[in-house]
Amino acid sequence: MRSAQERTNRIEQKLQQERARKRRRNKILLSVGSCAAAFILILSLVLFLPFPTQNIAKYKDSEYYPLIRKFNDIHKKSRAYKNRYEILADSVKDFFGMFNGYGSKGDAVEPPTAETPDRYEEVTNNQTKGVIEGDLFKRSSSTIYYLTAKEKNYVLDVYPIAGMATKKSASLTVAPDKNMSFTGYNGKRELFLNADATRALVVSPCYSYADRVLYTVMIGVDLTGGTPAETGRVYVSGNYVSSRLVENKLLLVTNFQPYRPENGNFDFDSEKTFLPHTGTADALSPVPMDAIVMPDEAQTARYTVLALLDYNTLEVQDAAPLMSYSEEVYVSENHIFATLSHQQEHELTEPSGNQTKIWRNETRISCFDYRNGLNPTGTVNVNGTVNDRYSLDEYGGVLRVFTSTVKHTWPEEDPWNGKYISSRPNSSLYCYSLADFSLLAAVENFAPDNETVQSARFQGNTAYVCSAIIISFTDPVFAFDLSDYNNITYTDTGTISGYSLFLTPFTDDTMLGIGYGDWRDILKIELYRQGENKVDSVAQIEMLGASFSGEFKSYFIDKENGLIGIAVERYYEQHSLSYYLFRFDGYNLVQISETVLRNENAYKGEGDGYTEERAVLIDGILYLFAPSSGLHLINLSEL
């Protein structure tokens, strides 16, 4: 047994050992802390020190100096990157979000058996007659063409029309050029067919690893042989927005975001990074300075690029870059309308007579005539923001526009103290003469407070619009009589459940709406008709636990036969993906068929899902195309 002194010595020994360990630990912590502090200091010097300003004086002799100066002024006011840390964070974000969804592996190609097609047959529900829109599939009187994404390539499949015996006869694989990649997955690519169905055109966004910018490529395809054959490619700077085919003119719209190197400034020595270019991959040329439009409202150093190409030769006949970033583009028979959202300072008159300055959202609409080149004809600044291209319409020399606006009101208290201005979202209609771009008529704040435009459709002298508070999923649908701009009248359905993402004229003088029911997991298809004193809801059908496409081109709409087709993922039923076909019998919407597409990607929540299915009705047979499961044939006489 140890003595008391021995136990005391033992305790003192342990205390000394513990003090030694603490001294060693403190030295280590101090060393680590010093290293960490040094690392943070170096990191701050590398990442967080602001970039130096840019000297542009050396470019004063360039024809693009006015543009360079404007870019530099905008850049000073709002730099995209203030330091390298912001570049690092943005790069990580882009890495995970830029390139995704490469589709599934291709099918075996069968030997060609088709003859040369006859005539183009319209299959897309166009907004304007005679203005052809691209889609994932097109048809002639004898053949159907369907464009899919397979891994990193595109595949154009050929199906000679043969009723229930129809099968694929040939395919063309389209690969990106060297040092480039296609980015037109998830339906962001389109196919055109000319009038005599001898030539197809594939339009797709793509990314250049060498230039570090996005382009849109037009790929010509010859269809006169049994197997499609590529004929050439032309590029236009910018990410693909929209395109139209009018006769043999291809109208292309892109959004071009100039590239900024690591220092956050523009590289004005490298024209491809900040000037829109057109041409072949090995011979790209910048657009001339006098073609670039620089509106005063331009608040960002980006472009909307309008280009006019010859459909057969792919020659770029004209280009008109606007310093802006158009959210929506509408094409009529004679004009292109490009929109630019911005904020503008205005003054409100208070009840006391004093002026109050406010900032309000506006949309600049630039109009171009495209029948003989691209010629600007005028602009308007309309109050509010434009929901989509269906909210614009040209009719009888008048531009009609639905916008989401803000309604300003004052309280009724007297005296007015100038402190309480109520600002609530609302919806408005504006009509402008295209002769001088003057305002002909306006119906402002016609919707219930807090309701904004969700969908619209013009039909001659009648216009339909659906407004809603999207978080409450209720709306009215309005019908406007525009036959007299001095006396515009309208009626509505009253408050009903859900709201429509898309409106289009349908059978029996009805307007078809496709959108949500009481909640975002409910698909609602509803028909409306203008009654004597109100808009009547004629028929509707709802589907619970449904995910569906918000892209109108993925819907099959046959007005003559009262048919509606849509691909739906039912996630309450093991995520089954099916194509549903409905018919309006004059009284009700009735489901007449369900086709299980067996798309394995849909079950995993990946791939094309329900956005790229397409269908067309020919001689009583529905030709249904799904990107992963191919062609499905449905004989409607058996339903």
C-alpha positions in Angstrom: 0.0 0.0 0.0 1.4 3.4 -1.0 2.0 6.0 1.6 0.4 9.4 1.7 3.6 11.0 0.3 3.8 8.5 -2.5 0.1 9.2 -3.5 0.9 12.9 -3.3 3.9 12.5 -5.5 1.9 10.4 -8.0 -0.8 13.1 -8.2 1.8 15.8 -8.8 3.5 13.7 -11.5 0.1 13.4 -13.3 -0.5 17.1 -13.0 2.9 17.8 -14.5 2.2 15.4 -17.4 -1.2 17.1 -18.0 0.4 20.5 -18.0 3.0 19.3 -20.6 0.3 17.9 -22.8 -1.7 21.2 -22.6 1.5 23.2 -23.5 2.1 20.9 -26.5 -1.6 21.2 -27.6 -1.5 25.0 -27.3 1.6 25.1 -29.4 -0.1 22.9 -32.1 -3.3 25.1 -31.9 -1.2 28.2 -32.2 0.6 26.9 -35.2 -2.6 25.7 -36.8 -4.3 29.0 -36.0 -1.3 30.9 -37.5 -1.4 28.8 -40.7 -5.2 29.3 -40.9 -4.9 33.0 -40.4 -2.2 33.2 -43.1 -4.3 31.0 -45.4 -7.4 33.3 -44.9 -5.2 36.3 -45.6 -3.9 34.8 -48.8 -7.4 33.7 -49.8 -8.7 37.1 -49.2 -6.0 38.6 -51.3 -6.6 36.1 -54.1 -10.4 35.9 -54.0 -11.9 38.9 -52.3 -9.8 41.8 -53.5 -11.8 43.8 -56.0 -10.9 43.6 -59.7 -9.3 46.7 -61.2 -11.3 48.9 -63.5 -10.8 48.6 -67.3 -9.0 51.0 -69.6 -10.9 51.2 -72.9 -9.0 54.1 -74.5 -7.0 51.9 -76.7 -10.2 50.9 -78.6 -11.2 54.4 -79.5 -10.4 53.9 -83.2 -12.5 50.7 -83.4 -15.9 51.0 -85.2 -17.3 49.2 -82.1 -16.1 51.9 -79.7 -19.6 53.3 -79.0 -20.7 49.8 -78.0 -17.5 49.2 -76.0 -18.1 52.4 -74.1 -21.7 51.6 -73.4 -20.7 48.1 -72.2 -18.1 49.5 -70.0 -20.5 52.1 -68.5 -23.1 49.4 -67.7 -20.4 47.1 -66.3 -19.2 49.8 -63.9 -22.7 50.2 -62.5 -23.4 46.5 -62.1 -20.4 44.2 -62.3 -21.2 40.5 -62.8 -18.2 39.6 -60.7 -16.7 41.8 -58.0 -13.9 39.3 -57.2 -12.7 35.8 -57.8 -14.8 34.3 -55.0 -18.0 35.2 -56.9 -16.6 33.6 -60.0 -15.8 30.4 -58.1 -19.3 30.3 -56.6 -21.0 30.9 -60.0 -18.8 28.3 -61.7 -19.9 25.6 -59.1 -23.5 26.6 -59.7 -23.1 26.4 -63.5 -21.3 23.1 -63.3 -24.3 21.4 -61.7 -26.9 23.2 -63.7 -25.7 23.7 -67.3 -25.5 20.4 -69.0 -28.0 17.7 -68.1 -30.3 15.1 -69.6 -28.7 13.4 -72.5 -31.6 11.0 -73.4 -31.3 7.3 -73.9 -29.4 5.0 -76.3 -30.5 4.9 -80.0 -32.5 2.3 -81.8 -31.2 0.1 -84.7 -31.5 1.8 -88.1 -33.6 -0.1 -90.6 -33.0 0.1 -94.4 -34.7 3.0 -96.1 -38.0 2.2 -98.0 -39.6 5.6 -98.3 -40.0 7.6 -101.5 -39.6 11.4 -101.7 -42.4 13.2 -99.7 -45.0 15.3 -101.3 -46.1 18.3 -99.3 -45.7 19.8 -95.9 -48.7 19.2 -93.6 -49.0 21.6 -90.6 -49.1 19.8 -87.3 -48.2 22.6 -84.8 -50.9 24.8 -83.3 -49.6 28.1 -84.7 -50.4 31.5 -83.3 -50.4 33.1 -86.7 -51.6 31.6 -89.9 -48.8 31.3 -92.5 -46.1 31.7 -89.8 -44.7 28.2 -89.3 -43.2 27.1 -85.9 -40.6 24.5 -85.3 -41.3 21.4 -83.3 -39.8 18.0 -82.4 -41.8 16.4 -85.3 -43.0 17.4 -88.7 -44.9 15.6 -91.5 -45.6 15.7 -95.2 -48.5 14.0 -96.9 -46.5 10.7 -96.9 -43.9 10.8 -94.1 -43.5 11.8 -90.5 -40.1 13.0 -89.1 -39.3 12.9 -85.4 -36.3 14.5 -83.7 -34.9 12.9 -80.5 -31.8 13.3 -78.3 -29.6 10.2 -78.0 -26.7 10.5 -75.6 -24.7 13.6 -76.9 -26.2 13.5 -80.4 -29.6 14.1 -82.1 -31.4 11.5 -84.2 -33.8 12.3 -86.9 -36.1 9.3 -87.5 -38.2 8.7 -90.6 -41.6 7.0 -90.6 -43.4 6.5 -93.9 -47.2 6.8 -93.2 -48.7 3.3 -93.5 -51.5 3.2 -91.0 -51.3 0.4 -88.4 -48.3 -1.0 -90.3 -46.2 2.1 -89.9 -42.6 1.6 -88.7 -39.3 3.5 -88.8 -37.5 3.3 -92.2 -34.4 5.4 -91.8 -32.5 7.6 -89.3 -29.8 10.3 -89.4 -27.5 10.9 -86.4 -26.5 14.5 -86.0 -23.3 15.1 -83.8 -22.0 18.4 -82.5 -19.0 20.0 -84.2 -15.5 19.6 -82.6 -15.1 21.5 -79.4 -18.8 22.0 -79.1 -21.8 20.3 -77.4 -25.5 20.4 -78.1 -27.6 21.9 -75.2 -31.0 21.5 -76.8 -32.2 18.6 -74.5 -35.5 18.6 -72.8 -37.3 19.8 -75.9 -35.1 22.9 -76.5 -34.4 22.0 -80.1 -36.7 22.2 -83.1 -37.3 20.8 -86.6 -38.6 22.5 -89.7 -39.9 21.1 -93.0 -40.2 23.1 -96.3 -43.3 23.3 -98.5 -42.3 20.5 -100.9 -40.9 18.4 -98.0 -37.5 18.1 -99.7 -35.4 19.8 -97.0 -35.5 19.7 -93.2 -33.8 22.0 -90.8 -32.6 21.3 -87.2 -32.2 24.3 -84.9 -30.4 23.8 -81.6 -28.5 25.8 -79.0 -24.9 24.7 -78.5 -21.9 25.6 -76.4 -18.4 26.4 -77.7 -15.7 25.3 -75.4 -13.1 27.3 -77.4 -15.1 30.7 -77.3 -16.9 30.0 -74.0 -20.1 31.3 -75.3 -23.4 29.9 -76.5 -24.5 29.7 -80.2 -27.5 28.5 -82.1 -26.8 26.2 -84.9 -29.0 25.6 -88.0 -28.3 22.2 -89.6 -29.6 21.6 -93.1 -30.9 18.1 -94.0 -31.6 16.8 -97.6 -34.7 14.5 -97.7 -34.7 13.7 -101.4 -33.0 10.3 -101.0 -34.1 7.3 -99.0 -31.9 8.3 -96.1 -31.7 11.9 -94.8 -28.3 13.5 -95.4 -26.8 16.6 -93.8 -26.0 19.5 -96.2 -24.3 22.2 -94.0 -24.4 24.3 -90.8 -24.6 27.9 -89.9 -24.1 29.5 -86.5 -25.5 32.6 -84.8 -24.3 33.9 -81.4 -26.6 33.4 -78.5 -28.8 30.8 -76.8 -31.8 29.8 -78.8 -35.1 31.6 -77.9 -37.5 31.1 -80.8 -37.7 30.8 -84.6 -40.3 31.0 -87.4 -40.5 29.9 -91.0 -42.4 32.3 -93.4 -42.2 31.1 -97.0 -38.4 30.5 -97.4 -37.4 33.0 -94.7 -36.2 31.6 -91.4 -36.6 34.1 -88.5 -34.3 33.4 -85.6 -34.1 34.9 -82.2 -31.3 34.3 -79.7 -30.1 35.8 -76.4 -26.4 36.4 -76.3 -24.5 36.7 -73.0 -21.0 38.0 -73.6 -18.2 36.0 -71.8 -16.2 37.7 -69.0 -12.8 36.2 -68.2 -11.6 35.7 -64.6 -10.9 39.3 -63.9 -14.6 40.1 -64.4 -14.0 42.6 -67.3 -14.9 42.1 -70.9 -12.2 40.9 -73.3 -12.6 43.5 -76.0 -9.6 42.0 -77.8 -11.6 38.8 -78.5 -14.6 39.9 -80.6 -16.4 36.5 -80.4 -16.8 36.9 -76.6 -18.7 40.2 -76.8 -19.9 40.8 -80.4 -22.7 38.7 -82.0 -21.3 36.6 -84.9 -22.8 34.7 -87.8 -21.4 32.1 -90.3 -19.9 28.7 -90.4 -17.9 27.3 -87.5 -14.6 28.1 -89.2 -15.7 31.4 -90.7 -17.6 33.4 -88.1 -18.0 37.2 -88.8 -19.2 39.9 -86.4 -22.3 41.9 -87.2 -21.5 45.5 -88.3 -21.8 48.3 -85.7 -24.6 50.1 -87.6 -26.8 47.0 -87.2 -26.6 47.0 -83.4 -29.5 48.8 -81.6 -28.6 50.4 -78.2 -31.9 51.6 -76.5 -31.6 53.9 -73.6 -33.5 51.4 -71.5 -30.8 48.8 -71.8 -29.6 48.1 -68.3 -27.5 45.0 -69.0 -24.6 44.3 -71.4 -26.4 41.5 -73.3 -28.2 41.1 -76.6 -31.3 39.9 -78.2 -30.1 38.8 -81.7 -32.6 38.8 -84.5 -31.4 37.1 -87.6 -33.0 36.5 -91.1 -31.7 33.5 -93.0 -32.5 31.9 -96.4 -34.1 28.5 -95.5 -32.5 26.6 -98.5 -29.0 28.1 -98.5 -28.7 29.0 -94.8 -27.2 32.4 -95.9 -27.6 35.0 -93.2 -29.4 37.8 -95.1 -29.7 40.3 -92.2 -29.1 40.6 -88.5 -30.3 43.1 -85.9 -28.8 42.7 -82.4 -30.6 44.7 -79.7 -28.8 45.5 -76.4 -31.4 43.8 -74.2 -32.5 40.3 -73.1 -35.9 39.5 -74.6 -38.1 37.3 -72.5 -40.7 36.9 -75.2 -40.9 37.2 -79.0 -44.1 37.4 -81.0 -44.1 37.0 -84.8 -47.1 38.2 -86.9 -47.5 38.0 -90.7 -45.4 41.1 -91.2 -43.6 42.0 -87.9 -41.4 40.7 -85.2 -42.1 42.1 -81.7 -39.2 41.6 -79.2 -39.8 42.5 -75.5 -37.5 43.9 -72.9 -38.5 44.3 -69.3 -37.0 47.2 -67.4 -37.8 49.7 -64.6 -38.7 53.3 -65.2 -39.2 56.2 -62.8 -42.6 57.8 -62.8 -44.6 60.4 -60.8 -47.9 59.8 -59.1 -50.2 62.6 -58.2 -51.3 62.3 -54.5 -54.9 63.4 -53.4 -53.2 66.5 -52.0 -51.9 67.4 -55.4 -48.2 66.7 -54.5 -46.1 64.4 -56.7 -44.7 61.1 -55.5 -41.9 59.4 -57.4 -42.1 55.6 -57.9 -40.3 53.0 -59.9 -42.6 50.7 -62.0 -42.0 47.7 -64.2 -42.4 48.4 -67.9 -41.9 46.4 -71.1 -40.2 47.9 -74.1 -41.6 46.3 -77.3 -39.4 46.8 -80.4 -41.1 46.2 -83.7 -39.3 45.0 -86.9 -40.6 44.5 -90.4 -39.1 41.3 -91.8 -40.5 41.1 -95.3 -37.5 42.9 -96.9 -34.7 42.5 -94.4 -34.9 43.4 -90.8 -36.1 47.0 -90.5 -37.1 48.7 -87.2 -40.4 50.4 -87.4 -41.0 51.7 -83.9 -41.2 51.0 -80.2 -43.7 51.3 -77.3 -43.1 51.3 -73.6 -46.1 49.5 -72.1 -46.9 49.5 -68.4 -46.3 46.1 -66.7 -44.7 42.8 -67.7 -45.7 40.5 -70.5 -46.4 36.9 -69.5 -45.7 35.1 -72.8 -46.0 35.6 -76.6 -49.7 34.8 -76.5 -50.2 38.0 -74.5 -49.4 39.9 -77.7 -51.3 40.1 -81.0 -51.3 42.2 -84.2 -54.8 42.6 -85.8 -55.9 45.2 -88.3 -52.8 47.4 -87.8 -53.2 47.4 -84.0 -50.9 45.8 -81.4 -52.9 44.5 -78.5 -51.0 43.5 -75.2 -52.1 42.0 -71.9 -49.7 42.8 -69.1 -49.3 42.2 -65.3 -49.3 45.7 -63.7 -49.4 47.3 -60.3 -52.4 49.2 -59.0 -51.7 52.2 -56.8 -54.5 53.4 -54.5 -54.7 55.9 -51.6 -56.8 55.5 -48.4 -60.0 57.5 -48.0 -58.8 59.2 -44.8 -59.0 63.0 -44.8 -56.7 64.8 -44.7 -54.3 62.9 -46.9 -51.0 62.4 -45.0 -48.9 61.0 -47.9 -47.7 58.0 -46.0 -49.9 55.1 -47.2 -49.9 54.2 -50.8 -51.3 50.8 -51.5 -49.5 49.0 -54.3 -51.1 45.7 -55.4 -50.5 43.5 -58.5 -53.2 43.5 -61.2 -53.8 43.0 -64.9 -54.2 45.5 -67.8 -54.9 45.6 -71.6 -53.2 48.2 -73.9 -53.9 48.7 -77.7 -51.4 50.6 -79.9 -51.6 51.8 -83.5 -48.8 50.4 -85.6 -49.0 53.4 -87.9 -47.5 55.8 -85.3 -47.3 53.6 -82.1 -49.7 55.8 -80.3 -52.0 54.5 -77.6 -55.5 53.8 -78.9 -57.1 52.3 -75.8 -56.4 50.9 -72.4 -58.3 48.9 -69.8 -56.3 49.1 -66.7 -56.6 47.0 -63.5 -59.5 45.0 -64.7 -58.8 41.9 -62.5 -59.3 41.4 -58.8 -56.5 42.8 -56.7 -53.3 40.7 -56.6 -54.3 38.7 -59.7 -51.8 38.8 -62.6 -52.0 37.4 -66.2 -51.4 33.7 -66.4 -52.5 33.0 -69.9 -54.1 34.8 -72.9 -55.3 34.2 -76.4 -56.6 36.6 -79.1 -59.1 35.5 -81.6 -60.0 38.3 -84.0 -62.1 40.9 -82.2 -62.3 38.6 -79.1 -59.6 38.2 -76.5 -59.5 35.7 -73.6 -57.3 36.1 -70.6 -56.9 34.2 -67.3 -55.7 36.0 -64.2 -54.9 34.4 -60.9 -53.2 34.6 -57.6 -50.9 31.6 -58.2 -50.6 30.8 -54.5 -54.4 30.5 -54.0 -55.2 28.7 -57.2 -58.4 30.5 -58.1 -59.1 32.7 -61.0 -61.6 34.3 -63.3 -61.4 33.9 -67.1 -62.2 37.1 -69.0 -63.5 37.6 -72.5 -62.9 41.0 -74.1 -64.9 42.5 -77.0 -62.3 44.5 -79.1 -64.6 45.4 -82.0 -64.7 49.1 -80.9 -61.5 50.5 -79.3 -63.5 53.4 -78.1 -65.8 51.1 -76.1 -64.0 47.9 -75.0 -66.3 45.7 -72.9 -65.6 42.4 -71.1 -67.3 39.7 -69.1 -65.8 36.9 -66.9 -66.6 33.5 -65.4 -66.4 34.8 -61.8 -64.0 33.1 -59.4 -63.4 29.4 -60.2 -60.8 26.9 -59.1 -57.3 26.7 -60.5 -55.9 28.6 -63.5 -54.9 27.9 -67.1 -51.3 27.9 -68.3 -52.4 27.8 -71.9 -55.6 29.0 -73.8 -56.5 28.1 -77.4 -59.6 28.2 -79.5 -61.4 24.8 -79.6 -64.4 23.1 -81.0 -68.0 24.4 -80.9 -66.9 28.1 -80.3 -65.2 27.2 -77.0 -61.9 28.2 -75.6 -59.7 25.4 -74.2 -57.7 25.9 -71.0 -55.0 23.5 -69.7 -53.5 24.2 -66.3 -53.9 23.5 -62.6 -56.9 22.7 -60.4 -57.1 23.6 -56.7 -53.4 22.8 -56.4 -50.3 22.2 -58.4 -50.7 18.4 -58.3 -54.0 18.6 -60.1 -54.2 18.7 -63.9 -57.3 20.6 -65.0 -58.6 20.7 -68.6 -61.6 23.1 -69.0 -63.7 24.6 -71.8 -65.1 28.1 -71.8 -67.7 29.8 -74.0 -68.8 33.4 -74.2 -72.4 33.6 -72.9 -74.9 36.4 -73.1 -73.7 38.1 -69.9 -70.8 36.1 -68.7 -68.1 33.6 -69.7 -69.5 30.1 -69.0 -67.5 27.1 -67.9 -68.8 24.4 -70.4 -67.0 21.3 -69.3 -63.9 20.3 -67.2 -62.0 17.3 -66.2 -59.4 17.0 -63.4 -56.7 14.5 -62.6 -55.1 14.2 -59.1 -51.4 13.6 -58.5 -50.4 14.6 -62.0 -47.3 16.2 -63.4 -47.6 17.4 -67.0 -45.8 19.7 -69.5 -46.3 23.5 -69.5 -45.2 23.6 -73.2 -48.2 23.8 -75.6 -46.4 21.9 -78.4 -46.5 18.8 -76.3 -50.3 18.8 -76.3 -52.3 17.1 -79.1 -55.3 19.4 -79.9 -57.7 18.4 -82.7 -60.4 21.1 -83.0 -62.3 19.4 -85.8 -62.8 16.2 -83.8 -62.8 17.7 -80.3 -59.8 15.7 -79.2 -57.1 16.5 -76.5 -54.0 14.4 -75.8 -51.5 15.0 -73.1 -48.7 12.9 -71.4 -49.1 12.7 -67.6 -46.9 11.3 -64.9 -49.1 10.0 -62.0 -46.8 10.0 -59.0 -49.5 8.6 -56.7 -49.5 5.5 -58.9 -45.8 4.5 -58.8 -44.9 7.3 -61.1 -46.6 5.7 -64.1 -46.2 7.7 -67.3 -49.2 7.5 -69.6 -50.7 9.4 -72.6 -54.3 10.3 -72.1 -56.8 11.1 -74.9 -59.9 13.0 -74.1 -62.9 13.9 -76.3 -65.5 16.6 -76.0 -68.9 15.1 -76.8 -70.7 18.4 -76.8 -71.5 18.2 -73.1 -68.6 16.6 -71.2 -64.9 15.9 -71.5 -64.5 12.2 -71.6 -61.4 10.1 -71.4 -61.4 7.6 -74.3 -57.9 6.0 -74.0 -54.8 5.6 -71.9 -51.5 4.5 -73.5 -48.8 3.4 -71.1 -45.5 4.7 -72.5 -43.2 2.5 -70.4 -40.6 5.3 -70.2 -38.1 3.9 -67.6 -36.6 7.4 -67.3 -39.9 8.7 -66.0 -40.0 6.2 -63.2 -36.6 7.4 -62.0 -37.6 11.0 -62.3 -35.0 11.6 -65.0 -34.8 12.1 -68.8 -37.5 13.6 -71.1 -40.4 12.6 -68.9 -43.7 14.1 -70.2 -42.4 17.1 -72.3 -41.3 15.5 -75.7 -44.3 13.3 -76.6 -45.9 14.3 -79.9 -49.1 13.0 -81.7 -50.9 13.5 -85.0 -54.2 12.1 -86.3 -54.2 10.7 -89.8 -57.2 8.9 -91.3 -58.6 7.8 -87.9 -55.2 6.6 -86.5 -53.3 8.5 -83.8 -49.6 8.4 -84.3 -48.1 8.9 -80.9 -44.3 9.4 -80.5 -42.5 9.0 -77.2 -38.7 9.7 -77.0 -37.9 6.5 -75.0 -40.5 4.1 -76.2 -40.9 5.0 -79.9 -44.1 4.9 -82.0 -47.5 3.9 -80.6 -50.4 3.5 -83.0 -54.0 4.0 -81.8 -57.0 3.2 -84.0 -59.7 5.6 -82.9 -62.4 3.6 -84.6 -61.8 0.9 -82.0 -62.3 3.2 -79.0 
